[in-house]
Amino acid sequence: MTYTLAVVDEGLLGLTRFATPDLRKAFYAREALGVSTWDLFDIVAEAYGAEMARILALGGGEEGASLDKAKQPRRFPPVALFEGPFEIPAGGAGVHELTMPQYFGAVRVMVVAGRGGAFGLAEKSVPVRRDLMTLATLPRVVRPGEDVVMPVTVFVTKPEIKTVTVEVATNGLFEITGERAKTVRFDKPGDDIVTFTLRTAGGLGRGEVTFRASGGAERVEETVSVPVLASNTAVTQTTRLEIKPGETVRQDVVPFGLEATNTVVFEASSLPPLNLEKRLDFLIQYPHGCLEQTLSAAFPQLYLKSLVKLDETQAKAVEEHIKAAIQKMPGFQTTSGAFSYWPGDREGHEWTSAYAGYFLLEAARLGYHVPQAMLDAWRANQKLLANAFITGGPAAELAQAFRLFTLALGRDPDLGAMNRLREREGLAGLSGLMLAAAFQMTGQAEAAGDLAGRAKLDFKPYRDDSETFGSGFRDKALAVRALVQAGRSDRAKPLLDDVVKTLASDLWLSTHETSFGLMALAAFYGGMEVKPFRYRFGWDTDQAVDVRSTTPFDRREYASFPVRGRTLAVTNTEAAPLYVNVYRRGVPAAGVETPSSEGLAVEVRLRDMKMNAFDGARITQGLDLVAEVRVKNLTPNPLKNLVLTHLVASGFQIKNPRFGGGAAPAVDYQDIRDDRVFTYFGLDAGQEKVFSVVLNASYRGRYFQPGIAVEAMYDAGLHANTKGQWIEIIQ
């Protein structure tokens, strides 16, 4: 017979109620008759056929997820061993030796065999144990400057082992305070606990703790990997230099972040400074995962190589970011072909759907693989919506114009809907420009010129947090894109100058604004022939390097920048001014934040499980607590797309209500991770909402509880946060 052998942790199998595969039952099961049919009904009766397609079309899945992610050491490596296939003769026997990882518990041994259409299976639960075993307990994540009490449980099953010595070693992200080795004595088989105190050093990364136990002839060694995360988010600070022809400027560049978090980016250009690096970094590092923000992070990177010369590593990173965005998109596509704002929503979001199609079309044009079925379903949905559009306010008009623009970009224009929108009286200027660009792409230059010529561009300040995520700046950047597409770059230049001025400032921009601002740059400069520029630069006493750049921006990144800093010297060898930006990116130390409140208020209270107030400075290990967060809208207007970022101290474990069968909170979306909870919601004018998270004080030690923050994702003027504090979990 031919057979395979699998040995898997019983705990893992129990999570999914996994049964040993019964091949006979599977292969000899009754099958439904598979029939494929084709007809022309959708073409003959388009409206009804489109409605049927909306009902019957299938959404995407995650089967195409990338398998090329970097291998990271797993905190709890699973026992999942597989061998085979093997063949043995009739009446024969096979003997296999498997090397088990550091593990004790029970595993299921599963054998599945077959011969000539006959199949069989056998299984057995086998306890795994040895004479000497150890188990260390550490938090899932830790943060810099924290003290962690690590218990190591020692198990002895052999009477001859009387003394066990346990030693601990760490990598550079941990320090051992106190004894590095301890001895445990046993009068009889049993277990005992020894504790070691660790302190996280100043850096971030993947910390490793190795402990070795020896007793008699037995030796045990295990390494536990724990991420050391920041208590604060990464911050980028910019130094701007304008260097006159023939001038040399020296600048001390000293980082400000924790060790191993400091990166310096040098950016030179003959164009006025754009804050390009800071804007891109904001998009890439943005932690929230709705579809708009996923697309906004990836979209400008499609055009990055037309603005900046990328080395091989940078080009690969950009490619991976774009592929990851495409692979996430099936999780947002509904059965109608539209795209939702949050994964799992049943209703599509009109603007986000058009934006998603825009991204997919551009990605496909630039050589990225885009599933054709996903694009086809999107096209069908957009044509249905375009034909169904009758009337609406300025936001609805703009969404229709944007939808028609993306359909024309995908070479599937809806000329009827385009002409109907063109004939509307009082068509807004930006909507008219988007429609002009759509006509230009269909070869109707006369209609495009007429619309572009009579479009009145008046960009008043406003913010839309739900329909089109627009603002005066976003509209101006979108107008640049439309004018370039319509062949009116001369009219786009004054608007682009305003866009550049805003990008170069320290003014906060939303993800949507940042994305369209960078895309406006790429649309205007990406297709132009750029005059090369030269300069000379060097660090400290290193020999200066002469540079000739053929892209609008010359960018150089220096990771792991030395904490002591370096001196930069730049010489302008051209006859025109040279603009230099030096970006210092790092994670500041904990405890530097201050409480704030602008338009929103946030208050945090700790309570016991009977909802009595509780002082959280010193907490007994094993206690369950409720962190009650109150958020109030202080403005007279309803607010949408708010996010509450609740970081939890490393010594706590979050009791996820989804695992306990608890009711889902009344929110738009909630993302629960190892050490934080992101909650997305809206508030009416003056409304207050309360969000509760149940925590268990699991790990002894001294930990930093970061401040809790709430903000409007599309308006930085609305935010509030508390100040962090140190807490102690005691025995």
JOHUCOR-V908894 format. One record per residue. N is the residue number from 1. RES is the residue in one small letter. SS is DSSP state (A for helix, B for strand, O for the rest). BURIAL is b if it has 9 or more other ideal C-beta (glycine too) atoms within 8 Angstrom, else e. Layout:
n	res	ss	burial
N	RES	SS	BURIAL
N	RES	SS	BURIAL
This chain:
n	res	ss	burial
1	m	O	e
2	t	B	e
3	y	B	b
4	t	B	b
5	l	B	b
6	a	B	b
7	v	B	b
8	v	B	b
9	d	B	b
10	e	A	b
11	g	A	e
12	l	A	b
13	l	A	b
14	g	A	e
15	l	A	e
16	t	O	e
17	r	O	e
18	f	O	e
19	a	O	e
20	t	O	b
21	p	O	e
22	d	O	b
23	l	A	b
24	r	A	b
25	k	A	e
26	a	A	e
27	f	A	e
28	y	O	e
29	a	O	e
30	r	O	e
31	e	O	e
32	a	O	e
33	l	O	e
34	g	O	e
35	v	O	e
36	s	O	e
37	t	O	e
38	w	O	e
39	d	O	e
40	l	O	e
41	f	A	e
42	d	A	b
43	i	A	e
44	v	A	e
45	a	O	e
46	e	A	e
47	a	A	e
48	y	A	e
49	g	A	b
50	a	A	b
51	e	A	b
52	m	A	b
53	a	A	b
54	r	A	b
55	i	A	e
56	l	A	e
57	a	O	b
58	l	O	e
59	g	O	b
60	g	O	b
61	g	O	e
62	e	O	e
63	e	O	e
64	g	O	e
65	a	O	e
66	s	O	e
67	l	O	e
68	d	O	e
69	k	O	e
70	a	O	e
71	k	O	e
72	q	O	e
73	p	O	e
74	r	O	e
75	r	O	e
76	f	O	e
77	p	O	e
78	p	O	e
79	v	O	b
80	a	B	b
81	l	B	b
82	f	B	e
83	e	B	b
84	g	B	e
85	p	B	e
86	f	B	b
87	e	B	e
88	i	O	e
89	p	O	e
90	a	O	e
91	g	O	e
92	g	O	e
93	a	O	e
94	g	O	e
95	v	O	e
96	h	O	e
97	e	O	e
98	l	O	e
99	t	O	e
100	m	O	e
101	p	O	e
102	q	O	e
103	y	O	e
104	f	O	e
105	g	B	b
106	a	B	b
107	v	B	b
108	r	B	b
109	v	B	b
110	m	B	b
111	v	B	b
112	v	B	b
113	a	B	b
114	g	B	b
115	r	B	e
116	g	O	e
117	g	O	e
118	a	B	e
119	f	B	b
120	g	B	b
121	l	B	b
122	a	B	e
123	e	B	b
124	k	B	e
125	s	B	b
126	v	B	e
127	p	B	e
128	v	B	b
129	r	O	e
130	r	O	b
131	d	O	e
132	l	B	b
133	m	B	b
134	t	B	b
135	l	B	e
136	a	B	b
137	t	B	e
138	l	O	b
139	p	O	b
140	r	O	b
141	v	B	b
142	v	B	b
143	r	B	b
144	p	O	b
145	g	O	b
146	e	O	b
147	d	B	b
148	v	B	b
149	v	B	b
150	m	B	b
151	p	B	b
152	v	B	b
153	t	B	b
154	v	B	b
155	f	B	b
156	v	B	b
157	t	O	b
158	k	O	b
159	p	O	e
160	e	O	e
161	i	O	b
162	k	O	e
163	t	B	b
164	v	B	b
165	t	B	b
166	v	B	b
167	e	B	b
168	v	B	b
169	a	B	b
170	t	B	b
171	n	O	e
172	g	O	e
173	l	O	b
174	f	B	b
175	e	B	e
176	i	B	b
177	t	B	e
178	g	O	e
179	e	O	e
180	r	O	e
181	a	B	e
182	k	B	e
183	t	B	e
184	v	B	b
185	r	B	e
186	f	O	b
187	d	O	e
188	k	O	e
189	p	O	e
190	g	B	e
191	d	B	e
192	d	B	e
193	i	B	e
194	v	B	b
195	t	B	e
196	f	B	b
197	t	B	b
198	l	B	b
199	r	B	b
200	t	B	b
201	a	O	b
202	g	O	e
203	g	O	b
204	l	O	b
205	g	B	e
206	r	B	b
207	g	B	b
208	e	B	b
209	v	B	b
210	t	B	b
211	f	B	b
212	r	B	b
213	a	B	b
214	s	B	e
215	g	B	b
216	g	O	b
217	a	O	e
218	e	B	b
219	r	B	e
220	v	B	b
221	e	B	b
222	e	B	b
223	t	B	e
224	v	B	b
225	s	B	b
226	v	B	b
227	p	B	b
228	v	B	b
229	l	B	b
230	a	O	b
231	s	O	b
232	n	O	b
233	t	O	e
234	a	B	b
235	v	B	b
236	t	B	b
237	q	B	e
238	t	B	b
239	t	B	b
240	r	B	e
241	l	B	b
242	e	B	e
243	i	B	b
244	k	O	e
245	p	O	e
246	g	O	e
247	e	O	e
248	t	B	e
249	v	B	b
250	r	B	e
251	q	B	b
252	d	B	e
253	v	B	b
254	v	O	e
255	p	O	b
256	f	O	b
257	g	O	b
258	l	O	b
259	e	O	e
260	a	O	e
261	t	O	b
262	n	O	b
263	t	B	b
264	v	B	b
265	v	B	b
266	f	B	b
267	e	B	b
268	a	B	b
269	s	B	b
270	s	O	b
271	l	O	b
272	p	O	e
273	p	O	b
274	l	O	b
275	n	O	b
276	l	A	b
277	e	A	b
278	k	A	b
279	r	A	b
280	l	A	b
281	d	A	b
282	f	A	b
283	l	A	b
284	i	A	e
285	q	A	e
286	y	O	b
287	p	O	e
288	h	O	b
289	g	O	e
290	c	O	b
291	l	A	b
292	e	A	b
293	q	A	b
294	t	A	b
295	l	A	b
296	s	A	b
297	a	A	b
298	a	A	b
299	f	A	b
300	p	A	b
301	q	A	b
302	l	A	b
303	y	A	b
304	l	A	b
305	k	A	b
306	s	A	b
307	l	A	b
308	v	B	b
309	k	O	b
310	l	O	b
311	d	O	e
312	e	A	e
313	t	A	e
314	q	A	b
315	a	A	b
316	k	A	e
317	a	A	e
318	v	A	b
319	e	A	e
320	e	A	e
321	h	A	b
322	i	A	b
323	k	A	b
324	a	A	b
325	a	A	b
326	i	A	b
327	q	A	b
328	k	A	b
329	m	A	b
330	p	O	b
331	g	O	b
332	f	O	b
333	q	B	b
334	t	O	b
335	t	O	e
336	s	O	b
337	g	O	b
338	a	O	b
339	f	B	b
340	s	O	b
341	y	O	b
342	w	O	b
343	p	O	b
344	g	O	e
345	d	O	b
346	r	O	e
347	e	O	e
348	g	O	b
349	h	O	b
350	e	A	b
351	w	A	b
352	t	A	b
353	s	A	b
354	a	A	b
355	y	A	b
356	a	A	b
357	g	A	b
358	y	A	b
359	f	A	b
360	l	A	b
361	l	A	b
362	e	A	b
363	a	A	b
364	a	A	b
365	r	A	e
366	l	O	e
367	g	O	e
368	y	O	b
369	h	O	e
370	v	O	b
371	p	O	b
372	q	A	e
373	a	A	e
374	m	A	b
375	l	A	b
376	d	A	b
377	a	A	b
378	w	A	b
379	r	A	b
380	a	A	b
381	n	A	b
382	q	A	b
383	k	A	b
384	l	A	b
385	l	A	b
386	a	A	b
387	n	A	b
388	a	A	e
389	f	O	b
390	i	O	e
391	t	O	e
392	g	O	b
393	g	O	e
394	p	A	e
395	a	A	b
396	a	A	b
397	e	A	b
398	l	A	b
399	a	A	b
400	q	A	b
401	a	A	b
402	f	A	b
403	r	A	b
404	l	A	b
405	f	A	b
406	t	A	b
407	l	A	b
408	a	A	b
409	l	A	b
410	g	O	b
411	r	O	e
412	d	O	e
413	p	O	b
414	d	O	b
415	l	A	e
416	g	A	e
417	a	A	b
418	m	A	b
419	n	A	e
420	r	A	b
421	l	A	b
422	r	A	b
423	e	O	e
424	r	O	e
425	e	O	e
426	g	O	e
427	l	O	b
428	a	O	b
429	g	A	b
430	l	A	b
431	s	A	b
432	g	A	b
433	l	A	b
434	m	A	b
435	l	A	b
436	a	A	b
437	a	A	b
438	a	A	b
439	f	A	b
440	q	A	b
441	m	A	b
442	t	O	b
443	g	O	e
444	q	O	e
445	a	A	b
446	e	A	e
447	a	A	b
448	a	A	b
449	g	A	b
450	d	A	b
451	l	A	b
452	a	A	b
453	g	A	e
454	r	A	e
455	a	O	b
456	k	O	e
457	l	O	b
458	d	O	e
459	f	O	e
460	k	O	e
461	p	O	e
462	y	O	e
463	r	B	e
464	d	O	b
465	d	O	b
466	s	O	e
467	e	O	b
468	t	O	b
469	f	O	b
470	g	O	b
471	s	B	b
472	g	A	b
473	f	A	b
474	r	A	b
475	d	A	b
476	k	A	b
477	a	A	b
478	l	A	b
479	a	A	b
480	v	A	b
481	r	A	b
482	a	A	b
483	l	A	b
484	v	A	b
485	q	A	b
486	a	O	b
487	g	O	e
488	r	O	b
489	s	A	b
490	d	A	e
491	r	A	b
492	a	A	b
493	k	A	b
494	p	A	e
495	l	A	b
496	l	A	b
497	d	A	e
498	d	A	b
499	v	A	b
500	v	A	b
501	k	A	b
502	t	A	b
503	l	A	b
504	a	A	b
505	s	O	e
506	d	O	e
507	l	O	e
508	w	O	e
509	l	O	b
510	s	O	b
511	t	A	b
512	h	A	b
513	e	A	b
514	t	A	b
515	s	A	b
516	f	A	b
517	g	A	b
518	l	A	b
519	m	A	b
520	a	A	b
521	l	A	b
522	a	A	b
523	a	A	b
524	f	A	b
525	y	A	b
526	g	O	b
527	g	O	e
528	m	O	e
529	e	O	e
530	v	O	e
531	k	O	e
532	p	O	e
533	f	B	b
534	r	B	b
535	y	B	b
536	r	B	b
537	f	B	b
538	g	B	b
539	w	B	e
540	d	O	e
541	t	O	e
542	d	O	e
543	q	O	e
544	a	O	b
545	v	B	e
546	d	B	e
547	v	B	b
548	r	B	e
549	s	B	b
550	t	O	e
551	t	O	b
552	p	O	b
553	f	B	b
554	d	B	b
555	r	B	b
556	r	B	e
557	e	B	b
558	y	B	b
559	a	O	e
560	s	O	e
561	f	O	b
562	p	O	e
563	v	O	e
564	r	O	e
565	g	O	b
566	r	B	b
567	t	B	b
568	l	B	b
569	a	B	b
570	v	B	b
571	t	B	b
572	n	B	b
573	t	O	e
574	e	O	b
575	a	O	e
576	a	O	e
577	p	O	b
578	l	B	b
579	y	B	b
580	v	B	b
581	n	B	b
582	v	B	b
583	y	B	b
584	r	B	b
585	r	B	b
586	g	B	b
587	v	B	b
588	p	O	b
589	a	O	b
590	a	O	b
591	g	O	e
592	v	O	e
593	e	O	b
594	t	O	e
595	p	O	e
596	s	B	e
597	s	B	b
598	e	B	e
599	g	B	b
600	l	B	b
601	a	B	b
602	v	B	b
603	e	B	e
604	v	B	b
605	r	B	e
606	l	B	b
607	r	B	b
608	d	O	b
609	m	O	e
610	k	O	e
611	m	O	e
612	n	O	e
613	a	B	e
614	f	O	e
615	d	O	e
616	g	O	b
617	a	O	e
618	r	B	e
619	i	B	b
620	t	B	b
621	q	O	b
622	g	O	e
623	l	O	b
624	d	B	b
625	l	B	b
626	v	B	b
627	a	B	b
628	e	B	b
629	v	B	b
630	r	B	b
631	v	B	b
632	k	B	b
633	n	B	b
634	l	O	e
635	t	O	e
636	p	O	e
637	n	O	e
638	p	O	e
639	l	B	b
640	k	B	e
641	n	B	b
642	l	B	b
643	v	B	b
644	l	B	b
645	t	B	b
646	h	B	b
647	l	B	b
648	v	O	b
649	a	O	b
650	s	O	b
651	g	O	b
652	f	B	b
653	q	B	e
654	i	B	b
655	k	O	b
656	n	O	e
657	p	O	b
658	r	O	e
659	f	O	e
660	g	O	e
661	g	O	e
662	g	O	e
663	a	O	e
664	a	O	e
665	p	O	e
666	a	O	e
667	v	O	b
668	d	O	e
669	y	B	b
670	q	B	b
671	d	B	e
672	i	B	e
673	r	O	e
674	d	O	e
675	d	O	b
676	r	B	b
677	v	B	b
678	f	B	b
679	t	B	b
680	y	B	b
681	f	B	b
682	g	B	b
683	l	B	b
684	d	O	e
685	a	O	b
686	g	O	e
687	q	O	e
688	e	B	b
689	k	B	b
690	v	B	e
691	f	B	b
692	s	B	e
693	v	B	b
694	v	B	b
695	l	B	b
696	n	B	b
697	a	B	b
698	s	O	b
699	y	O	b
700	r	O	b
701	g	B	b
702	r	B	e
703	y	B	b
704	f	B	b
705	q	B	b
706	p	O	b
707	g	O	b
708	i	O	b
709	a	B	b
710	v	B	b
711	e	B	b
712	a	B	b
713	m	O	b
714	y	O	b
715	d	B	b
716	a	B	e
717	g	B	e
718	l	B	b
719	h	B	b
720	a	B	b
721	n	B	b
722	t	O	b
723	k	O	e
724	g	O	b
725	q	B	e
726	w	B	e
727	i	B	b
728	e	B	b
729	i	B	b
730	i	B	e
731	q	O	e
